[in-house]
Amino acid sequence: IDQLNMQMWWRDHWQYIFSTLTIVFIFTLLVAGSYLLIDNLAKEERRGTLNFIRLSPQPATSVLIGKMLGVPILVYLFIIAALPFHLFAGRSANIATSHIFSFWIVTIACCIFFYSAALLFGLYCRWFSFQPWLGSGAVLLFLIITMQSIWGNPYVSYSAIWFQLFSPIDITAYLFPNLFLQRYKWELLENLQFFYLPVGNSLLGLVSVHLLNYGFWIYFLWQGIIRCFRNSNTSLLSKSHSYFLVACTQVLLWGFTLQYGKNYSESCMPGIPGNSCEMSYDVNDQISDNFPWILVFNVVLFFGLLATLTPHRQTVQDWARYRHQNISGDRSVKNNFWLNDLIWGEKSPIPVSAFIYLAIATTPVTIWILLLPIFNNKNRSSSIWMNQIDRFNALLGVVMLITIMMICAAIVQRAFLMKTKYRFLWAFVILVALFFLLPIALEILYLKPSTYPTLWLFSTWPWVSLEYSSTPTVF
């Protein structure tokens, strides 16, 4: 009988303890801390004491940072008391000190991000007793989903990786490979790139990406927190910040889209003896694979900005009534003022700003469509769909998208001018009916895009018929 290797046994023993503490730290800090913050704001709002805090001469940042530091104090004390033991268990398991401190740094940044989101959720959405459970439940669900995703094959070469990086699970599994019993392929995270920059090659690069990602979104969260703290009925962002947010989101989406990764060429037929597969990289194939993610995030961002920045009835009435005051009688000055007010004014209607959002979001797509033949190299299969559609039709498809989204913006603005208090509900119902009723009816009647492309061009999903339509018909 082989003798028990006590040194290995103790190392594994301390590794189990360290792994358990690591997971407990993450879930306790994020879930319990978010619940306590949202619950505290809900109680303050219910008792009416939050209005007294708003009248305080202290800056909103100091008041809310004080809440962030003070409300989850019991959670902090529990974690701080366990930190020395966590460090001791890690060192006893032969885990590098740099990895342990990197985990602590990323976890602190992650807590600031989630606590900021909890503060904004508590200030902007007021559902009282149900609100804390909804907020903390969303955090718990997000952590569970990201934890379950690492059991499979992690994929880092896609544009939505920045959203996945909100969870500390991936970097934790990278820092401590034995945390999930070697089932997480942590080495794939080393392939992470941003505009082809190999940010995943080093520990410093990965930690920096996490910190910069958290810092970017914390900045915008605090813009909304400060505005909502003084006036809960105001919009989350100013229009200038909303333009900046849309532009920066495009940088994130396209930055993580443009990652170098080899693909099979179209002549590759795996499984056939004697047929060798030549690996190549095609930027068009990479963008095509990530385009659904880019579209989904942009649509969600667009409607989110419409819902939060569209002024209500009384605000628009006041703007229309008093906009002519304090303006010079010169016609050019008036026109410039109204244009600037429509672009930058927070009380002006949303359609002009919506067009600017769409222009910013569709500019990279338009550039890609125009330069697609230049980007194409060995792998021609990635551009087959574009050859079938024709690039000019694809550009017209972008114009159709802008037109449909502008119609949606006008509908949302019109719904917000209604006297009923269910403006959000009416806007949501109208948009859902607009987007899905006609396509569903066409599908029920078996009117396929391939046989009746003209009918689909007049629906809210005209892109599915671009392949079967001629350019004059699309135009």
BELWOMO-V799597 format. One record per residue. N is the residue number from 1. RES is the residue in one small letter. NEAR is the number of other ideal C-beta (glycine too) atoms within 8 Angstrom. Layout:
n-><N	N>
res-><RES	RES>
near-><NEAR	NEAR>
//
This chain:
n-><1	2	3	4	5	6	7	8	9	10	11	12	13	14	15	16	17	18	19	20	21	22	23	24	25	26	27	28	29	30	31	32	33	34	35	36	37	38	39	40	41	42	43	44	45	46	47	48	49	50	51	52	53	54	55	56	57	58	59	60	61	62	63	64	65	66	67	68	69	70	71	72	73	74	75	76	77	78	79	80	81	82	83	84	85	86	87	88	89	90	91	92	93	94	95	96	97	98	99	100	101	102	103	104	105	106	107	108	109	110	111	112	113	114	115	116	117	118	119	120	121	122	123	124	125	126	127	128	129	130	131	132	133	134	135	136	137	138	139	140	141	142	143	144	145	146	147	148	149	150	151	152	153	154	155	156	157	158	159	160	161	162	163	164	165	166	167	168	169	170	171	172	173	174	175	176	177	178	179	180	181	182	183	184	185	186	187	188	189	190	191	192	193	194	195	196	197	198	199	200	201	202	203	204	205	206	207	208	209	210	211	212	213	214	215	216	217	218	219	220	221	222	223	224	225	226	227	228	229	230	231	232	233	234	235	236	237	238	239	240	241	242	243	244	245	246	247	248	249	250	251	252	253	254	255	256	257	258	259	260	261	262	263	264	265	266	267	268	269	270	271	272	273	274	275	276	277	278	279	280	281	282	283	284	285	286	287	288	289	290	291	292	293	294	295	296	297	298	299	300	301	302	303	304	305	306	307	308	309	310	311	312	313	314	315	316	317	318	319	320	321	322	323	324	325	326	327	328	329	330	331	332	333	334	335	336	337	338	339	340	341	342	343	344	345	346	347	348	349	350	351	352	353	354	355	356	357	358	359	360	361	362	363	364	365	366	367	368	369	370	371	372	373	374	375	376	377	378	379	380	381	382	383	384	385	386	387	388	389	390	391	392	393	394	395	396	397	398	399	400	401	402	403	404	405	406	407	408	409	410	411	412	413	414	415	416	417	418	419	420	421	422	423	424	425	426	427	428	429	430	431	432	433	434	435	436	437	438	439	440	441	442	443	444	445	446	447	448	449	450	451	452	453	454	455	456	457	458	459	460	461	462	463	464	465	466	467	468	469	470	471	472	473	474	475>
res-><i	d	q	l	n	m	q	m	w	w	r	d	h	w	q	y	i	f	s	t	l	t	i	v	f	i	f	t	l	l	v	a	g	s	y	l	l	i	d	n	l	a	k	e	e	r	r	g	t	l	n	f	i	r	l	s	p	q	p	a	t	s	v	l	i	g	k	m	l	g	v	p	i	l	v	y	l	f	i	i	a	a	l	p	f	h	l	f	a	g	r	s	a	n	i	a	t	s	h	i	f	s	f	w	i	v	t	i	a	c	c	i	f	f	y	s	a	a	l	l	f	g	l	y	c	r	w	f	s	f	q	p	w	l	g	s	g	a	v	l	l	f	l	i	i	t	m	q	s	i	w	g	n	p	y	v	s	y	s	a	i	w	f	q	l	f	s	p	i	d	i	t	a	y	l	f	p	n	l	f	l	q	r	y	k	w	e	l	l	e	n	l	q	f	f	y	l	p	v	g	n	s	l	l	g	l	v	s	v	h	l	l	n	y	g	f	w	i	y	f	l	w	q	g	i	i	r	c	f	r	n	s	n	t	s	l	l	s	k	s	h	s	y	f	l	v	a	c	t	q	v	l	l	w	g	f	t	l	q	y	g	k	n	y	s	e	s	c	m	p	g	i	p	g	n	s	c	e	m	s	y	d	v	n	d	q	i	s	d	n	f	p	w	i	l	v	f	n	v	v	l	f	f	g	l	l	a	t	l	t	p	h	r	q	t	v	q	d	w	a	r	y	r	h	q	n	i	s	g	d	r	s	v	k	n	n	f	w	l	n	d	l	i	w	g	e	k	s	p	i	p	v	s	a	f	i	y	l	a	i	a	t	t	p	v	t	i	w	i	l	l	l	p	i	f	n	n	k	n	r	s	s	s	i	w	m	n	q	i	d	r	f	n	a	l	l	g	v	v	m	l	i	t	i	m	m	i	c	a	a	i	v	q	r	a	f	l	m	k	t	k	y	r	f	l	w	a	f	v	i	l	v	a	l	f	f	l	l	p	i	a	l	e	i	l	y	l	k	p	s	t	y	p	t	l	w	l	f	s	t	w	p	w	v	s	l	e	y	s	s	t	p	t	v	f>
near-><2	3	4	5	6	6	6	7	9	9	11	9	8	12	12	8	9	15	11	8	12	13	9	8	12	13	11	12	14	13	12	12	15	15	12	11	16	15	10	11	13	15	8	10	10	7	7	7	7	10	7	8	9	8	5	7	2	6	5	10	8	8	12	11	8	8	12	13	8	7	9	13	8	6	12	9	8	9	11	7	6	10	9	6	8	13	10	8	13	13	10	10	11	5	11	5	9	7	12	14	8	12	14	9	10	14	12	8	12	15	11	11	13	12	13	13	10	14	15	13	11	14	10	10	6	8	8	8	6	7	15	11	8	9	14	13	8	8	13	10	8	10	14	8	8	12	9	7	9	13	7	5	4	11	6	11	9	11	13	10	11	11	7	10	11	11	11	11	11	13	15	13	13	10	10	13	8	8	11	9	5	6	6	11	6	8	5	9	13	7	10	13	14	10	7	8	6	8	11	13	6	6	9	6	11	14	12	9	13	14	11	8	11	13	9	10	10	11	8	11	13	10	12	12	14	10	13	13	10	8	6	7	3	9	9	11	14	9	12	7	10	13	12	8	12	13	9	9	11	12	8	11	16	12	9	14	12	11	13	6	8	6	11	9	11	7	5	9	7	7	3	6	3	4	8	4	9	9	8	11	10	13	8	13	11	15	11	9	7	12	9	6	11	13	8	8	13	11	8	8	13	13	10	8	15	13	10	9	14	11	13	9	9	6	9	14	8	9	14	7	6	7	10	5	5	2	9	5	5	6	5	6	10	12	8	8	9	9	8	9	11	10	10	6	10	9	8	12	10	13	10	10	14	14	11	10	14	13	9	11	13	11	9	9	11	10	8	10	12	8	8	12	6	5	10	11	7	7	13	8	7	10	11	8	8	12	7	7	11	9	10	7	12	12	11	12	13	12	8	10	11	12	8	10	11	12	9	12	13	9	12	14	12	8	11	13	8	9	3	6	3	6	11	7	7	11	13	8	8	10	12	8	8	11	9	9	8	8	12	8	8	12	8	6	6	5	9	6	10	5	6	9	12	9	9	15	11	6	10	9	8	13	8	8	12	13	9	7	12	5	10	5	9	11	5>
//
